[in-house]
Amino acid sequence: MKRKIQIVGVQLSLALVLVLAQLMLLHNGYAQDTTANAVPTPKPILKPVKNTFQSTWLIDNQSVMVSQKGTFEMDIQHRFGTVTKGYEDFWGFFAPSNIRLGVIYAPVKNLNVGLGITKSNMLWDLNAKYSILRQTKGLYPVSLTYYGNIAFDTRKDADGSIFKYQTQRISFFNQLIVARKINEKLSLQAAVSVAHQNAVNGYYTKNDSTGQEIFKEMKFNHYAFSLGGRYKLTEVTSFIFNIDQPITKHATNNPNPNVSLGLEFNTSNHSFQLFIGNYALLNPQRNSLYNTNNPFGFTAADGTKVPGGQFVIGFNITRLWNW
């Protein structure tokens, strides 16, 4: 009897072992099938932030924005005279003004190229702007853009009193712009720039009695800093501002800073900016090097009082076509 019980016990133990082994095999097989058939979690698609600014212009400076490939843009920029005479010339509206006409095209992604002519000095400019980085959530916290141009003074100079050589008519401008869209309403940008002039007043002048060279009035290279921004008031209207501060100090003819603010009105293909500021030359290197309009009054070292408030009213109009 004992022997039968032992045999039955062994059989039950073997059966239990087999059942447990089968269950383990089934479990392992299920786990392997689950792993083999598991769908990997897709990585999120990172998209650049849109519309940090609405226009390629921010008053007198380029914005960080670069138009999409295939976009053609026409620019009309106008600066009236200073408001200092008041009603006498209707706050500059009837004073001599400055105008620039320009076109911009985006032949490839992230690149704009343009051409323009300015009334002052009959200045032609060739320009280019390239988007190096675009603000992308989870990747890049800011946008970074390069802008540069080369300008040529085409005024008639029959007697050579202005330029001795054709190369002296050329000037250059290079700028790095960094910007961030803080939220759906506020965008800010800052930029550093260098303007270069091939001709400098007084650089080669010598004193006839002593033979000594007179120190150049201005340097060839001029560095500056700018800060600007936009705050959306409605879907189509924004408050805009820009501040430009010279960094380089010259022996004489130091340019004045620029303080400007205004409103921007937008549609899908148009941008209209109306503002008041100190820049009136409509070319970045000329504004940076030669701005004589002073926003703030001050007393010079010799006691001479220099008046401030030399602002001009201006506007920018841009029209876009996409192909």
Secondary structure, DSSP 8 states (H G I E B T S, - for coil): -HHHHHHHHHHHHHHHHHHHHHHHHHHHHHHHHHHHH----------B---SSSSSEETTEE-S----TTEEEEEEEEEEEEGGGGGGGTTTTTS--EEEEEEEEEEETTEEEEEEEETGGGEEEEEEEEEEE--BTTTBSSEEEEEEEEEEE----TTSSS-SSGGGGEEEEEEEEEEEE-SSSEEEEEEEEEEEES--TTTT-B-TTT--B---SS-SEEEEEEEEEEEESSSSEEEEEEEEEE----SS-----EEEEEEEEE-SSEEEEEEEES--SSSHHHHHHH----SS-EE-TTS-EE-----EEEEEEEEEEE-
